């Protein structure tokens, strides 16, 4: 049966936007349906129920604060290389898991607390307003301000101090999570890029045999790779340290060495240069015996090991750093200190 077949007196009666009774007109599909009668919530009529809701909202905000503190604690204390097993995901980074979990809880609790506050304690009376022109008239502005004040009063923001204070606490702490992430932008490198694992008295260890090098182990025209004494591949920071300390050793005839400092820093014609290209840090491994040139395989920067490791071709910006070496009392090659200049690509602190 359609609405046209229902007698007008039997049509439902509801309230309009202003609380007046509205009767649906038969045959009019655009008739104002009005608003259903307002039904109060239990929090509206029972102060104890309202206080329970208030405590729930405050608890969620407090939980958010604790989760934010947990985020910061995890960021500082959980090792980067630690992993944990989480069913059913499997083995994952403990740091990523703790950061994601604590931040998710912090944000969720703020949102859940705000939703619970709005649904249980703020006024839920439906108010309809007439459409108006885009440009607000002075009386409309006054009405907006009055509605805002009324909404603030109905939200109990000023009266529910426990909710207000815990919400401020949660909102104040959550941004600290983002501030902590800025920690990865620093600290400044300081002198870390200027120092390597080489120091005075450290013997040159053959990177293939892991044995100390003697002058007789290196033949004229050969290329040997070395690392500092005491460095082990199983060390946690091996890759980081070898990226700065990797060394290539070449034996030249003293009369073929053109640079005076290079000759002074050599031992029986054996010269030691950084293996790291000064362009973008690629390892150099291509040696031309006749010309004493080494070539970087990445971008073809070419260095002359008989002339102070200077650049003779390619995009590299400066010569390869040389390590000063000598033969110790036991007949082994050892360093007389660290590189005189930073190894690898040029950087803003280099001077």
The 8 nearest C-alpha neighbors of each residue, nearest first, counted from 0:
[[1, 4, 2, 5, 3, 6, 25, 10],
 [2, 0, 3, 4, 5, 26, 25, 6],
 [3, 1, 5, 4, 25, 0, 26, 10],
 [2, 4, 1, 25, 5, 26, 6, 0],
 [3, 5, 2, 1, 0, 6, 25, 7],
 [6, 4, 2, 3, 7, 9, 10, 1],
 [7, 5, 9, 8, 4, 10, 3, 25],
 [6, 8, 9, 10, 5, 25, 24, 23],
 [7, 9, 6, 10, 5, 11, 22, 12],
 [8, 10, 7, 6, 11, 5, 12, 22],
 [9, 11, 7, 8, 23, 12, 22, 6],
 [12, 10, 9, 13, 22, 23, 8, 21],
 [11, 13, 22, 21, 20, 10, 14, 23],
 [14, 12, 21, 20, 33, 35, 34, 11],
 [15, 13, 20, 33, 19, 18, 34, 21],
 [14, 16, 33, 19, 18, 17, 21, 34],
 [17, 15, 127, 18, 33, 34, 14, 126],
 [18, 16, 15, 19, 14, 127, 126, 128],
 [17, 19, 14, 15, 16, 20, 34, 33],
 [20, 18, 14, 15, 17, 21, 16, 13],
 [19, 21, 14, 13, 15, 12, 18, 22],
 [20, 22, 13, 14, 15, 12, 19, 33],
 [23, 21, 12, 24, 20, 11, 13, 10],
 [24, 22, 30, 10, 25, 21, 32, 11],
 [23, 25, 27, 22, 26, 30, 7, 10],
 [26, 24, 3, 27, 2, 23, 7, 5],
 [25, 27, 3, 28, 24, 2, 23, 29],
 [26, 28, 29, 25, 24, 30, 23, 3],
 [29, 27, 30, 26, 25, 24, 23, 31],
 [30, 28, 27, 31, 32, 26, 24, 23],
 [29, 31, 27, 28, 23, 32, 24, 22],
 [30, 32, 33, 29, 15, 23, 21, 22],
 [33, 31, 30, 34, 23, 13, 21, 15],
 [34, 32, 15, 14, 31, 13, 16, 21],
 [33, 35, 14, 15, 36, 13, 16, 32],
 [34, 36, 37, 13, 14, 33, 38, 32],
 [37, 35, 38, 34, 14, 13, 18, 33],
 [38, 36, 35, 39, 124, 125, 34, 123],
 [37, 39, 36, 40, 124, 35, 123, 41],
 [40, 38, 43, 37, 41, 44, 42, 123],
 [41, 39, 43, 42, 38, 44, 119, 45],
 [40, 42, 43, 44, 45, 39, 48, 49],
 [41, 43, 49, 48, 45, 40, 44, 46],
 [44, 42, 40, 41, 45, 39, 49, 46],
 [43, 45, 41, 42, 46, 40, 39, 48],
 [44, 46, 42, 48, 47, 41, 43, 49],
 [47, 45, 49, 48, 50, 42, 44, 43],
 [48, 46, 50, 49, 45, 51, 42, 52],
 [47, 49, 51, 42, 46, 50, 45, 52],
 [50, 48, 42, 46, 52, 47, 51, 53],
 [49, 51, 53, 47, 52, 48, 46, 54],
 [52, 50, 48, 54, 53, 49, 47, 55],
 [53, 51, 55, 49, 50, 54, 56, 48],
 [52, 54, 50, 56, 51, 55, 49, 57],
 [53, 55, 57, 51, 52, 56, 58, 50],
 [54, 56, 52, 58, 53, 57, 51, 59],
 [57, 55, 112, 59, 53, 58, 54, 116],
 [56, 58, 54, 60, 162, 59, 55, 165],
 [57, 59, 61, 55, 56, 60, 54, 62],
 [60, 58, 62, 108, 56, 57, 61, 112],
 [59, 61, 63, 57, 62, 58, 169, 165],
 [62, 60, 58, 64, 63, 59, 57, 165],
 [63, 61, 59, 65, 64, 60, 58, 66],
 [64, 62, 105, 60, 66, 61, 108, 65],
 [63, 65, 169, 61, 67, 62, 66, 172],
 [64, 66, 62, 68, 67, 63, 69, 61],
 [65, 67, 69, 101, 63, 105, 68, 64],
 [68, 66, 70, 64, 69, 65, 105, 173],
 [67, 69, 65, 71, 70, 66, 72, 64],
 [68, 70, 66, 72, 67, 71, 73, 65],
 [71, 69, 67, 73, 101, 68, 98, 72],
 [70, 72, 74, 68, 69, 73, 75, 67],
 [73, 71, 69, 75, 74, 70, 76, 68],
 [74, 72, 70, 77, 76, 75, 71, 69],
 [73, 75, 71, 72, 76, 70, 77, 98],
 [74, 76, 72, 73, 77, 71, 78, 70],
 [75, 77, 73, 72, 74, 78, 71, 94],
 [76, 78, 73, 94, 74, 75, 79, 93],
 [79, 77, 81, 80, 76, 94, 93, 75],
 [78, 80, 81, 94, 77, 92, 93, 82],
 [79, 81, 78, 82, 92, 93, 94, 77],
 [82, 80, 78, 93, 79, 92, 83, 94],
 [83, 81, 92, 93, 91, 90, 80, 84],
 [82, 84, 90, 93, 91, 92, 85, 81],
 [83, 85, 90, 89, 91, 86, 82, 88],
 [86, 84, 89, 88, 87, 90, 83, 91],
 [87, 85, 88, 89, 84, 90, 83, 91],
 [86, 88, 89, 85, 84, 90, 91, 83],
 [89, 87, 86, 85, 90, 91, 84, 83],
 [90, 88, 84, 85, 87, 86, 91, 83],
 [89, 91, 84, 83, 82, 85, 88, 92],
 [92, 90, 82, 83, 93, 89, 84, 96],
 [91, 93, 82, 95, 94, 81, 96, 83],
 [92, 94, 82, 96, 83, 95, 81, 97],
 [95, 93, 97, 92, 96, 77, 98, 79],
 [96, 94, 98, 92, 97, 93, 99, 91],
 [95, 97, 93, 99, 94, 98, 100, 92],
 [96, 98, 100, 94, 99, 95, 101, 93],
 [99, 97, 95, 70, 101, 96, 100, 102],
 [98, 100, 96, 102, 97, 101, 103, 95],
 [101, 99, 97, 103, 98, 102, 96, 104],
 [102, 100, 66, 104, 70, 103, 98, 99],
 [101, 103, 105, 99, 104, 100, 98, 70],
 [104, 102, 100, 106, 101, 105, 107, 99],
 [103, 105, 107, 101, 102, 106, 108, 66],
 [106, 104, 63, 102, 66, 108, 103, 107],
 [105, 107, 109, 103, 108, 104, 102, 110],
 [108, 106, 104, 110, 109, 105, 103, 111],
 [109, 107, 111, 59, 63, 110, 105, 106],
 [110, 108, 112, 106, 107, 111, 60, 113],
 [109, 111, 107, 113, 108, 112, 114, 106],
 [112, 110, 108, 114, 113, 109, 107, 115],
 [113, 111, 56, 109, 115, 59, 110, 114],
 [112, 114, 116, 110, 111, 115, 109, 117],
 [115, 113, 111, 117, 116, 112, 118, 110],
 [116, 114, 118, 112, 117, 113, 119, 111],
 [115, 117, 113, 114, 120, 119, 118, 112],
 [118, 116, 121, 114, 115, 119, 120, 113],
 [119, 117, 115, 116, 114, 120, 121, 123],
 [118, 120, 116, 117, 115, 121, 42, 52],
 [121, 119, 116, 117, 118, 122, 49, 42],
 [122, 120, 154, 117, 153, 119, 123, 118],
 [121, 123, 153, 124, 154, 120, 117, 150],
 [124, 122, 125, 121, 118, 117, 119, 39],
 [125, 123, 122, 126, 37, 39, 38, 121],
 [126, 124, 123, 127, 37, 34, 122, 16],
 [125, 127, 124, 128, 16, 17, 34, 123],
 [128, 126, 16, 125, 129, 17, 34, 15],
 [127, 129, 130, 126, 16, 17, 131, 125],
 [130, 128, 131, 127, 16, 132, 17, 126],
 [131, 129, 128, 132, 133, 127, 135, 139],
 [130, 132, 129, 133, 135, 134, 128, 139],
 [131, 133, 134, 135, 130, 136, 139, 129],
 [132, 134, 135, 131, 136, 130, 139, 140],
 [135, 133, 132, 136, 131, 139, 137, 140],
 [134, 136, 139, 133, 140, 137, 132, 131],
 [135, 137, 139, 138, 140, 134, 132, 141],
 [138, 136, 140, 139, 141, 135, 142, 134],
 [137, 139, 141, 136, 140, 142, 135, 143],
 [140, 138, 142, 136, 141, 137, 135, 143],
 [141, 139, 143, 137, 142, 138, 144, 136],
 [140, 142, 138, 144, 139, 143, 145, 137],
 [141, 143, 139, 145, 140, 144, 146, 138],
 [144, 142, 146, 140, 145, 141, 147, 139],
 [143, 145, 147, 141, 146, 142, 148, 140],
 [144, 146, 142, 148, 143, 147, 149, 141],
 [147, 145, 149, 143, 144, 148, 150, 142],
 [148, 146, 144, 150, 149, 145, 143, 151],
 [147, 149, 151, 145, 150, 146, 144, 152],
 [148, 150, 146, 152, 147, 151, 145, 153],
 [151, 149, 153, 147, 152, 148, 154, 146],
 [152, 150, 148, 154, 149, 153, 147, 156],
 [151, 153, 149, 150, 155, 154, 148, 156],
 [152, 154, 150, 155, 151, 122, 121, 149],
 [155, 153, 121, 151, 156, 152, 150, 122],
 [154, 156, 158, 153, 152, 157, 159, 151],
 [157, 155, 154, 159, 158, 163, 151, 152],
 [156, 158, 155, 159, 160, 152, 163, 151],
 [157, 159, 155, 156, 160, 152, 154, 163],
 [160, 158, 156, 161, 155, 162, 157, 163],
 [159, 161, 163, 162, 158, 164, 157, 156],
 [162, 160, 164, 163, 159, 165, 57, 53],
 [163, 161, 57, 165, 160, 164, 159, 166],
 [162, 164, 160, 166, 161, 165, 167, 156],
 [163, 165, 167, 161, 166, 162, 160, 168],
 [164, 166, 168, 162, 167, 163, 60, 57],
 [167, 165, 169, 163, 168, 164, 60, 162],
 [168, 166, 164, 170, 165, 169, 171, 163],
 [169, 167, 165, 171, 166, 170, 172, 164],
 [168, 170, 64, 166, 172, 171, 167, 60],
 [171, 169, 167, 173, 168, 172, 166, 174],
 [170, 172, 168, 169, 173, 167, 174, 175],
 [171, 173, 169, 175, 170, 174, 168, 64],
 [172, 174, 175, 170, 176, 171, 67, 169],
 [175, 173, 176, 177, 172, 178, 171, 170],
 [174, 176, 178, 173, 177, 172, 179, 67],
 [177, 175, 174, 179, 178, 173, 67, 71],
 [178, 176, 180, 179, 175, 174, 181, 173],
 [177, 179, 175, 181, 180, 176, 174, 182],
 [178, 180, 176, 181, 177, 182, 175, 71],
 [181, 179, 177, 182, 178, 183, 176, 184],
 [182, 180, 183, 179, 178, 184, 177, 185],
 [181, 183, 180, 184, 179, 185, 178, 186],
 [184, 182, 181, 185, 180, 186, 179, 178],
 [185, 183, 182, 181, 186, 180, 187, 179],
 [186, 184, 187, 183, 182, 181, 188, 180],
 [185, 187, 188, 184, 182, 183, 189, 181],
 [186, 188, 185, 189, 184, 190, 191, 183],
 [189, 187, 191, 190, 186, 192, 185, 348],
 [188, 190, 187, 191, 192, 186, 348, 193],
 [191, 189, 193, 192, 188, 194, 348, 187],
 [192, 190, 193, 194, 188, 189, 195, 187],
 [191, 193, 190, 194, 341, 188, 189, 195],
 [192, 194, 341, 190, 191, 340, 195, 342],
 [195, 193, 191, 192, 190, 341, 196, 337],
 [194, 196, 197, 244, 243, 337, 240, 193],
 [195, 197, 244, 198, 240, 227, 194, 337],
 [198, 196, 337, 195, 227, 336, 201, 244],
 [197, 199, 336, 337, 201, 200, 334, 196],
 [198, 200, 336, 335, 334, 201, 337, 197],
 [199, 201, 334, 333, 335, 202, 198, 336],
 [202, 200, 333, 228, 334, 199, 198, 227],
 [201, 203, 333, 228, 332, 334, 204, 200],
 [202, 204, 333, 227, 211, 332, 212, 225],
 [205, 203, 211, 225, 226, 210, 209, 212],
 [204, 206, 225, 209, 210, 207, 208, 211],
 [205, 207, 225, 209, 224, 208, 204, 226],
 [206, 208, 205, 209, 224, 225, 210, 204],
 [207, 209, 210, 205, 206, 204, 211, 212],
 [210, 208, 205, 206, 204, 207, 211, 225],
 [211, 209, 208, 204, 205, 212, 206, 207],
 [212, 210, 204, 203, 205, 202, 331, 213],
 [211, 213, 331, 332, 203, 204, 205, 216],
 [212, 214, 331, 216, 215, 332, 330, 211],
 [213, 215, 216, 217, 212, 332, 331, 269],
 [214, 216, 213, 217, 218, 212, 330, 331],
 [217, 215, 213, 214, 212, 218, 223, 211],
 [218, 216, 215, 214, 250, 221, 219, 223],
 [217, 219, 221, 250, 220, 216, 215, 249],
 [218, 220, 250, 251, 221, 217, 252, 249],
 [219, 221, 288, 250, 218, 251, 249, 222],
 [222, 220, 218, 219, 249, 223, 250, 217],
 [221, 223, 249, 248, 247, 220, 224, 286],
 [222, 224, 248, 247, 249, 221, 225, 205],
 [225, 223, 247, 246, 206, 248, 205, 222],
 [224, 226, 205, 206, 246, 204, 203, 247],
 [225, 227, 204, 245, 203, 206, 246, 244],
 [228, 226, 203, 197, 204, 230, 201, 202],
 [227, 229, 202, 201, 230, 204, 203, 226],
 [228, 230, 227, 231, 201, 204, 226, 202],
 [231, 229, 228, 227, 232, 237, 226, 234],
 [232, 230, 233, 234, 229, 237, 228, 235],
 [231, 233, 234, 237, 230, 238, 235, 236],
 [232, 234, 231, 235, 237, 236, 230, 238],
 [235, 233, 237, 232, 231, 236, 230, 238],
 [234, 236, 237, 233, 238, 232, 239, 231],
 [235, 237, 239, 234, 238, 240, 241, 233],
 [238, 236, 234, 240, 239, 232, 235, 241],
 [239, 237, 241, 240, 236, 242, 232, 235],
 [240, 238, 242, 236, 237, 241, 243, 235],
 [239, 241, 237, 242, 238, 243, 244, 236],
 [242, 240, 244, 245, 243, 238, 239, 237],
 [241, 243, 240, 239, 244, 238, 245, 275],
 [242, 244, 241, 240, 195, 245, 342, 239],
 [243, 245, 241, 195, 242, 196, 240, 246],
 [246, 244, 241, 274, 226, 243, 242, 273],
 [245, 247, 273, 274, 225, 224, 272, 226],
 [248, 246, 224, 274, 272, 223, 271, 273],
 [247, 249, 271, 223, 270, 222, 224, 246],
 [250, 248, 222, 270, 269, 221, 251, 223],
 [249, 251, 269, 219, 268, 220, 218, 270],
 [252, 250, 268, 219, 253, 269, 249, 220],
 [251, 253, 255, 254, 268, 250, 256, 219],
 [254, 252, 268, 255, 256, 251, 262, 267],
 [253, 255, 252, 256, 257, 251, 268, 262],
 [256, 254, 253, 252, 257, 305, 251, 306],
 [257, 255, 305, 253, 254, 258, 262, 306],
 [258, 256, 306, 305, 255, 259, 254, 307],
 [257, 259, 306, 261, 307, 260, 256, 262],
 [260, 258, 262, 261, 263, 257, 256, 307],
 [261, 259, 263, 262, 258, 264, 307, 265],
 [260, 262, 264, 258, 259, 263, 307, 265],
 [261, 263, 259, 265, 260, 264, 256, 258],
 [264, 262, 260, 261, 265, 259, 266, 323],
 [265, 263, 323, 261, 262, 260, 324, 266],
 [264, 266, 270, 262, 269, 263, 268, 324],
 [267, 265, 269, 325, 268, 324, 326, 270],
 [266, 268, 269, 265, 253, 214, 250, 252],
 [269, 267, 253, 251, 266, 250, 252, 265],
 [270, 268, 250, 266, 265, 267, 249, 251],
 [269, 271, 265, 249, 248, 250, 268, 272],
 [272, 270, 248, 322, 247, 321, 246, 249],
 [273, 271, 321, 247, 320, 246, 322, 274],
 [272, 274, 246, 275, 320, 319, 245, 247],
 [273, 275, 246, 283, 247, 245, 282, 272],
 [276, 274, 282, 343, 280, 273, 281, 283],
 [277, 275, 280, 281, 278, 343, 282, 283],
 [276, 278, 344, 343, 315, 280, 279, 317],
 [277, 279, 315, 344, 276, 280, 316, 314],
 [280, 278, 344, 281, 277, 276, 343, 315],
 [279, 281, 276, 343, 275, 344, 277, 278],
 [280, 282, 276, 275, 279, 283, 297, 295],
 [283, 281, 275, 274, 276, 284, 280, 295],
 [282, 284, 295, 274, 275, 285, 276, 281],
 [283, 285, 286, 282, 295, 294, 293, 274],
 [284, 286, 294, 293, 283, 295, 287, 296],
 [287, 285, 293, 292, 288, 284, 294, 291],
 [288, 286, 292, 291, 289, 290, 293, 285],
 [287, 289, 291, 220, 290, 286, 292, 221],
 [288, 290, 291, 287, 220, 292, 286, 251],
 [289, 291, 292, 288, 287, 303, 305, 304],
 [292, 290, 288, 287, 304, 289, 303, 305],
 [291, 293, 303, 287, 290, 302, 286, 304],
 [294, 292, 286, 302, 285, 301, 287, 303],
 [293, 295, 301, 285, 299, 300, 296, 283],
 [294, 296, 283, 299, 300, 297, 298, 301],
 [297, 295, 299, 298, 294, 283, 285, 284],
 [298, 296, 295, 299, 281, 300, 282, 279],
 [297, 299, 300, 296, 295, 313, 314, 278],
 [300, 298, 295, 296, 294, 313, 297, 301],
 [299, 301, 313, 295, 312, 298, 315, 294],
 [300, 302, 294, 312, 311, 293, 310, 299],
 [303, 301, 310, 308, 309, 293, 292, 311],
 [304, 302, 292, 308, 305, 306, 309, 291],
 [305, 303, 308, 306, 291, 307, 292, 302],
 [304, 306, 256, 303, 257, 307, 291, 255],
 [307, 305, 258, 257, 304, 303, 308, 309],
 [306, 308, 309, 258, 261, 304, 305, 303],
 [309, 307, 304, 303, 319, 318, 302, 306],
 [308, 310, 318, 302, 307, 303, 306, 311],
 [311, 309, 302, 318, 312, 301, 317, 303],
 [310, 312, 301, 302, 309, 303, 313, 300],
 [313, 311, 301, 300, 310, 314, 302, 299],
 [314, 312, 300, 315, 299, 301, 298, 311],
 [313, 315, 300, 316, 278, 312, 298, 299],
 [316, 314, 278, 277, 300, 313, 317, 310],
 [315, 317, 278, 314, 277, 345, 318, 310],
 [318, 316, 315, 277, 310, 319, 309, 345],
 [319, 317, 309, 308, 310, 320, 302, 277],
 [318, 320, 308, 273, 272, 321, 309, 277],
 [321, 319, 273, 272, 342, 340, 318, 338],
 [322, 320, 272, 271, 273, 338, 319, 323],
 [323, 321, 338, 271, 272, 324, 337, 320],
 [322, 324, 264, 335, 334, 321, 265, 336],
 [323, 325, 334, 335, 333, 265, 264, 322],
 [326, 324, 266, 333, 332, 327, 334, 335],
 [325, 327, 332, 331, 330, 333, 266, 328],
 [328, 326, 330, 329, 331, 325, 332, 333],
 [327, 329, 330, 326, 331, 332, 325, 333],
 [330, 328, 327, 331, 326, 332, 213, 333],
 [329, 331, 327, 328, 326, 213, 332, 214],
 [332, 330, 213, 326, 327, 329, 212, 333],
 [333, 331, 326, 325, 213, 202, 203, 212],
 [334, 332, 202, 201, 203, 324, 325, 200],
 [335, 333, 324, 199, 336, 201, 200, 323],
 [336, 334, 199, 324, 323, 200, 333, 198],
 [337, 335, 199, 198, 334, 197, 338, 323],
 [336, 338, 197, 198, 339, 322, 195, 199],
 [339, 337, 322, 340, 321, 320, 336, 341],
 [338, 340, 337, 320, 341, 321, 322, 336],
 [339, 341, 338, 320, 342, 193, 349, 321],
 [342, 340, 193, 192, 343, 338, 194, 339],
 [341, 343, 320, 243, 340, 273, 275, 344],
 [342, 344, 277, 280, 275, 276, 345, 341],
 [345, 343, 277, 278, 279, 280, 346, 342],
 [344, 346, 349, 277, 343, 347, 316, 278],
 [347, 345, 349, 348, 344, 192, 343, 350],
 [346, 348, 349, 345, 350, 344, 188, 192],
 [349, 347, 346, 350, 189, 345, 190, 192],
 [350, 348, 347, 346, 345, 341, 340, 193],
 [349, 348, 347, 340, 346, 345, 341, 193]]
